[in-house]
Amino acid sequence: MSGSAGISPPPTESLPVTVIRPVEGWRRIDFAELWDYRELFWALCRRDIKVRYRQTVLGASWAILQPLVSMLIFTVIFGRLANIPSEGYPYPVFVFSGLLPWMFFSTVVSSGSAATVGSAQMVSKIYFPRLLVPLSSVGSPFVDLAIASVILVLLMALYGVSPGASLVFLPLCLVGMALVALGIGTAISAITVSYRDFRFVVPFMVQIWMYITPVVYPPSFIPESWRWLLYLNPMTGFVDGFRAAFLDKPVSIAVLLISLVYASAIFYVGLKYYRKVEQRFADVI
C-alpha cells in the first residue's frame, strides 16, 4: 500500500447543503423577537430621555414653555381675533388640551423619522431588531406629555374646569396617538436612510396636518356636509378624545373607533415597510 494513501472524504452528494438567500419582498414582523429585546427598547428610551434633558439650559421647562407659548399665541389669534368657538369652555383651556396630544404626535414623528440615521453606527455594526430604534422614539415625548399635563390640570383649576367620567378614554387615546405617530415615523425613518433630504419634508407635513386636525377649533366648527373629511384624519378622534377626557366632554365612540382602525393600519403598514427595506440599511446608511 502506498504511504500517501488516506481516507478519502465522502462524496459531496451525501452532505447536506444549506443555501442562504436574502428574503425577497415584504417580510413578516417578528413581534416575539421584539419582545425578547424589550430590555434594549427600554435602554434606548432611557438614552433618548437623558440626551433630551442632560446639559440643557431649559431642561424639562421646554416641555411646558412650548405648548404654553403656543397656547397664548393661538388664544390671541384664533380665540380673540377670529372668535373661533370653543364649545363653551375657556379658549386657553380648550386649545391647550388640544395642543398637548398634537405636540406629542409631532415630536414622535420628528424624532422617529430621524432615529435610524441617528443610530447609524449601532445599526451597521451589531445585530438587533432594527425596528426598536424608531419605536423607542416614543419614550421622551411621553415624559414631555406627562409634564405638560400637570400644567393643563393647573390651568383647568384656574378656570374652574374639572374632568369627569370621560377620563376613562384617555389611555385609549394615548395608545392610538402612539400607533399613528410610530407608524408614520417608522416609515419615514426607513425612507430617510436612502433619501436624506426627505427629513426636510417632515416639519412642513406636520405643520399642514395640524391645521386639518381639530386642535385650535372643535369638529363642530366644520360644516356638517364637510365633516366626514375631517374624520378621515386618524388624529381627529384622538385629539378630540384627549380633550374630552380632560374637559368632561361627551366622547364620540364611533369617531374614536374609526381613528383606532386607521391607527392600527398605519402602524402595521409602517412597520411592514421598514422590515421590507431594512436589509439594505447597513450598505447605504
C-alpha positions as CSV (number, residue, x, y, z in Angstrom):
1,M,0.0,0.0,0.0
2,S,1.2,3.5,-0.7
3,G,2.1,5.6,2.3
4,S,0.3,8.6,0.8
5,A,-3.0,6.7,0.8
6,G,-5.5,8.0,3.3
7,I,-9.2,8.2,4.0
8,S,-10.9,9.9,1.1
9,P,-13.7,12.4,2.0
10,P,-17.2,11.3,1.4
11,P,-18.8,12.3,-1.9
12,T,-20.3,15.8,-1.8
13,E,-23.6,14.4,-2.9
14,S,-24.1,12.9,0.6
15,L,-23.5,16.1,2.5
16,P,-26.4,18.4,3.3
17,V,-26.3,21.8,1.6
18,T,-27.7,24.9,3.1
19,V,-28.2,27.9,0.8
20,I,-28.7,31.3,2.5
21,R,-30.5,33.8,0.4
22,P,-31.9,37.2,1.3
23,V,-35.6,37.4,1.9
24,E,-37.4,38.9,-1.1
25,G,-40.3,41.3,-0.8
26,W,-42.3,42.0,2.3
27,R,-41.0,40.4,5.5
28,R,-43.1,39.5,8.5
29,I,-42.9,41.5,11.7
30,D,-41.4,39.3,14.4
31,F,-43.2,40.6,17.5
32,A,-41.8,37.7,19.5
33,E,-38.2,38.9,18.8
34,L,-39.2,42.5,19.6
35,W,-40.4,41.3,23.0
36,D,-37.2,39.3,23.6
37,Y,-35.3,42.6,23.1
38,R,-37.5,44.6,25.3
39,E,-34.6,45.5,27.6
40,L,-32.8,47.1,24.7
41,F,-36.0,49.0,23.9
42,W,-36.2,50.4,27.4
43,A,-32.4,51.2,27.3
44,L,-32.9,53.2,24.1
45,C,-35.9,55.0,25.6
46,R,-33.8,56.0,28.7
47,R,-31.0,57.1,26.4
48,D,-33.3,59.5,24.5
49,I,-34.7,60.9,27.7
50,K,-31.2,61.5,29.2
51,V,-30.0,63.1,25.9
52,R,-33.0,65.4,25.8
53,Y,-32.7,66.7,29.4
54,R,-29.0,66.4,30.1
55,Q,-26.8,69.5,29.6
56,T,-29.7,71.7,28.5
57,V,-30.5,75.3,29.6
58,L,-34.3,74.9,29.8
59,G,-34.4,71.1,30.5
60,A,-37.9,70.0,31.4
61,S,-39.1,73.6,31.2
62,W,-39.2,73.2,27.4
63,A,-42.0,70.7,27.7
64,I,-44.0,73.4,29.5
65,L,-42.9,76.5,27.6
66,Q,-43.5,75.2,24.1
67,P,-47.3,74.4,24.5
68,L,-47.8,77.4,26.8
69,V,-46.4,79.9,24.4
70,S,-48.3,78.3,21.5
71,M,-51.5,78.5,23.6
72,L,-51.0,82.2,24.2
73,I,-50.5,82.9,20.5
74,F,-53.4,80.8,19.4
75,T,-55.7,82.3,22.1
76,V,-54.9,85.8,20.8
77,I,-55.2,85.0,17.1
78,F,-58.0,82.4,17.0
79,G,-59.8,82.9,20.3
80,R,-59.8,86.8,20.4
81,L,-59.4,88.0,16.8
82,A,-61.0,85.2,14.8
83,N,-63.6,84.3,17.5
84,I,-63.4,80.6,16.9
85,P,-65.8,78.8,19.2
86,S,-64.6,76.6,22.0
87,E,-67.8,74.7,22.8
88,G,-68.4,76.8,25.9
89,Y,-65.0,76.2,27.5
90,P,-62.4,78.9,28.2
91,Y,-60.4,79.1,25.0
92,P,-57.0,78.8,26.7
93,V,-58.0,75.5,28.3
94,F,-59.7,74.3,25.1
95,V,-56.6,75.0,22.9
96,F,-54.1,73.8,25.4
97,S,-55.8,70.5,25.8
98,G,-55.6,70.1,22.0
99,L,-52.0,71.2,21.7
100,L,-50.7,68.6,24.2
101,P,-51.7,65.5,22.1
102,W,-50.7,67.2,18.9
103,M,-47.2,68.1,20.2
104,F,-46.8,64.5,21.4
105,F,-47.7,63.2,18.0
106,S,-45.4,65.7,16.1
107,T,-42.5,65.0,18.4
108,V,-42.7,61.3,18.0
109,V,-42.9,61.6,14.2
110,S,-40.0,64.0,14.0
111,S,-37.7,62.0,16.3
112,G,-38.8,58.7,14.9
113,S,-38.1,59.7,11.3
114,A,-34.5,60.6,12.2
115,A,-33.9,57.8,14.5
116,T,-32.3,55.2,12.2
117,V,-29.9,57.6,10.6
118,G,-29.0,59.0,14.0
119,S,-28.1,55.4,15.2
120,A,-26.1,54.6,12.1
121,Q,-23.1,53.3,14.0
122,M,-25.1,50.9,16.0
123,V,-27.3,49.8,13.1
124,S,-24.3,49.0,10.9
125,K,-22.1,47.1,13.4
126,I,-24.3,44.8,15.5
127,Y,-27.4,42.7,15.1
128,F,-30.7,43.6,16.9
129,P,-34.2,44.2,15.7
130,R,-33.8,47.5,13.8
131,L,-37.4,48.4,14.5
132,L,-36.5,49.1,18.1
133,V,-34.7,52.3,17.0
134,P,-37.7,54.2,15.6
135,L,-40.1,52.6,18.1
136,S,-38.0,53.8,21.1
137,S,-38.6,57.4,20.0
138,V,-41.9,57.3,21.9
139,G,-40.3,57.4,25.3
140,S,-39.1,61.0,25.6
141,P,-42.4,62.6,24.2
142,F,-44.4,60.6,26.8
143,V,-42.3,62.3,29.5
144,D,-42.9,65.7,27.9
145,L,-46.7,65.0,27.7
146,A,-46.8,63.9,31.4
147,I,-45.0,67.1,32.5
148,A,-47.2,69.4,30.3
149,S,-50.4,67.6,31.5
150,V,-49.7,68.9,35.0
151,I,-49.8,72.4,33.6
152,L,-53.1,71.5,31.9
153,V,-54.6,70.4,35.3
154,L,-53.4,73.7,36.9
155,L,-54.9,75.7,34.1
156,M,-58.2,73.8,34.4
157,A,-58.3,74.6,38.2
158,L,-57.6,78.2,37.4
159,Y,-60.6,78.4,35.1
160,G,-62.8,76.2,37.2
161,V,-62.9,73.2,34.8
162,S,-62.9,69.7,36.1
163,P,-62.6,66.3,34.4
164,G,-65.3,63.7,34.6
165,A,-66.2,60.2,33.5
166,S,-64.7,60.7,30.0
167,L,-61.3,60.4,31.6
168,V,-61.5,56.6,31.2
169,F,-61.0,57.0,27.4
170,L,-57.6,58.7,28.0
171,P,-55.4,55.5,27.8
172,L,-57.2,54.6,24.5
173,C,-56.4,58.0,23.1
174,L,-52.7,57.7,24.1
175,V,-52.3,54.3,22.6
176,G,-54.0,55.4,19.4
177,M,-51.8,58.5,19.1
178,A,-48.7,56.5,19.6
179,L,-49.7,54.0,17.0
180,V,-50.2,56.7,14.3
181,A,-47.0,58.5,15.2
182,L,-44.9,55.4,15.3
183,G,-46.3,54.0,12.1
184,I,-45.6,57.3,10.2
185,G,-42.2,57.9,11.9
186,T,-41.0,54.3,11.3
187,A,-41.9,54.5,7.6
188,I,-40.2,57.9,7.1
189,S,-37.2,56.7,9.1
190,A,-36.7,53.9,6.5
191,I,-37.2,56.3,3.6
192,T,-34.7,58.8,5.1
193,V,-31.9,56.2,5.1
194,S,-31.9,56.3,1.3
195,Y,-33.1,59.8,0.7
196,R,-31.6,62.1,3.4
197,D,-33.3,65.2,2.2
198,F,-36.7,63.7,2.9
199,R,-36.3,64.8,6.5
200,F,-36.9,68.4,5.5
201,V,-40.4,67.4,4.3
202,V,-41.4,66.2,7.8
203,P,-41.8,69.6,9.6
204,F,-43.8,71.0,6.7
205,M,-46.0,67.9,6.6
206,V,-46.7,68.0,10.3
207,Q,-47.4,71.8,10.2
208,I,-50.0,71.4,7.5
209,W,-51.5,68.3,9.2
210,M,-52.1,70.3,12.4
211,Y,-54.5,72.7,10.6
212,I,-56.6,69.9,9.3
213,T,-56.9,68.4,12.8
214,P,-59.3,69.9,15.4
215,V,-56.5,71.4,17.6
216,V,-57.4,75.1,17.6
217,Y,-61.1,74.5,16.6
218,P,-63.8,72.0,17.5
219,P,-65.1,69.4,15.0
220,S,-68.4,71.2,15.1
221,F,-66.8,74.3,13.6
222,I,-66.6,72.4,10.2
223,P,-69.9,72.4,8.3
224,E,-71.7,69.1,8.7
225,S,-71.6,68.4,5.0
226,W,-67.8,68.5,5.0
227,R,-67.2,67.0,8.4
228,W,-66.8,63.4,7.1
229,L,-63.5,64.6,5.5
230,L,-62.3,65.6,9.0
231,Y,-63.0,62.1,10.3
232,L,-60.7,60.6,7.6
233,N,-57.9,62.1,9.6
234,P,-56.8,59.5,12.1
235,M,-55.7,62.2,14.6
236,T,-59.2,63.7,14.8
237,G,-60.6,61.1,17.1
238,F,-57.6,61.1,19.4
239,V,-57.1,64.9,19.8
240,D,-60.8,65.4,20.4
241,G,-60.9,62.4,22.7
242,F,-57.9,63.6,24.7
243,R,-59.6,67.0,25.1
244,A,-62.9,65.3,26.0
245,A,-61.2,63.2,28.6
246,F,-59.9,66.3,30.5
247,L,-62.8,68.7,29.9
248,D,-65.6,66.1,30.6
249,K,-67.0,66.4,27.1
250,P,-69.0,63.5,25.6
251,V,-66.7,61.2,23.7
252,S,-67.7,60.2,20.2
253,I,-67.2,56.5,20.4
254,A,-67.8,56.0,16.6
255,V,-65.1,58.6,15.7
256,L,-62.7,57.2,18.2
257,L,-63.1,53.6,16.9
258,I,-62.6,54.8,13.3
259,S,-59.4,56.5,14.3
260,L,-58.2,53.4,16.1
261,V,-58.8,51.3,12.9
262,Y,-56.8,53.9,10.9
263,A,-54.1,54.0,13.6
264,S,-53.7,50.2,13.6
265,A,-53.5,50.1,9.8
266,I,-50.9,52.9,9.7
267,F,-48.8,51.3,12.4
268,Y,-48.8,47.9,10.7
269,V,-48.0,49.2,7.2
270,G,-45.2,51.4,8.6
271,L,-43.6,48.5,10.4
272,K,-44.0,46.2,7.3
273,Y,-42.4,48.8,5.1
274,Y,-39.5,49.2,7.5
275,R,-39.0,45.4,7.6
276,K,-39.0,45.3,3.8
277,V,-36.2,47.7,3.3
278,E,-34.1,47.3,6.4
279,Q,-31.9,44.6,5.0
280,R,-30.1,47.2,2.9
281,F,-29.6,49.7,5.7
282,A,-26.0,48.6,6.6
283,D,-25.0,49.1,3.0
284,V,-26.4,52.6,2.5
285,I,-26.5,54.2,5.9
